[in-house]
């Protein structure tokens, strides 16, 4: 076990040094774009993003694991299409964040529509149950993104966006910062802890 942990650390250090993925199974590219309302784009943004993904997966020696149809399983051979989310914002710039979302972690994703009466205890219980159920299946490092509120797709989108935040940056809301700290502590939790 000790040797395996040393190899994981060495792999992470090499990946950081060489600016490459920790694991070649980078699943599917998820792209978040904030497009300024004063920006004029000539041509197709989606085509440009997918061309970038195509080149990155080829030049980065990353596994091309995207299939055109989930049931017939025919590989696209270039890891496209990317999942692209667009937000129209004020200004005249485009901000792009790319998340290669490995399928090992994606397959551990879960969603639950809680009743309002479940409250924060329901959220805590669901998050902890999901992490325990995932066990060692997702590839390390295990980073949990949590989305709360809205519809099913909104909560899932919020959970993905949460993964873009730097690991050393807490939620800007003191309430959610405290909830993050409690969930990270690994202790049995309840709303009384907050």
LINRACOR-V834442 format. One record per backbone hydrogen bond with DSSP energy under -1.0 kcal/mol. CO is the residue of the C=O (numbers start at 1). NH is the residue of the N-H. If there is no record, write none. Layout:
BEGIN
CO_NH + CO_NH
END
This chain:
BEGIN
1_5 + 2_6 + 3_7 + 4_8 + 5_9 + 6_10 + 7_11 + 8_12 + 9_13 + 10_14 + 11_15 + 12_16 + 13_17 + 14_18 + 15_20 + 24_26 + 24_63 + 28_101 + 29_83 + 30_99 + 31_85 + 32_97 + 33_87 + 34_95 + 35_89 + 36_39 + 44_48 + 45_49 + 46_50 + 47_51 + 48_52 + 49_53 + 50_54 + 51_55 + 52_56 + 53_57 + 54_58 + 55_59 + 56_60 + 57_62 + 63_65 + 66_76 + 69_73 + 74_68 + 83_31 + 85_33 + 87_35 + 89_37 + 91_38 + 93_36 + 95_34 + 97_32 + 99_30 + 99_101 + 101_28 + 102_106 + 103_107 + 105_108 + 106_109 + 115_118 + 116_119 + 118_122 + 119_123 + 120_124 + 121_125 + 122_126 + 123_127 + 124_128 + 125_129 + 126_130 + 127_131 + 128_132 + 129_133 + 130_134 + 131_135 + 134_137 + 151_155 + 152_156 + 153_157 + 154_158 + 155_159 + 156_160 + 157_161 + 158_162 + 161_164 + 166_169 + 173_177 + 174_178 + 175_179 + 176_180 + 177_181 + 178_182 + 179_183 + 180_184 + 181_185 + 190_193 + 191_194
END
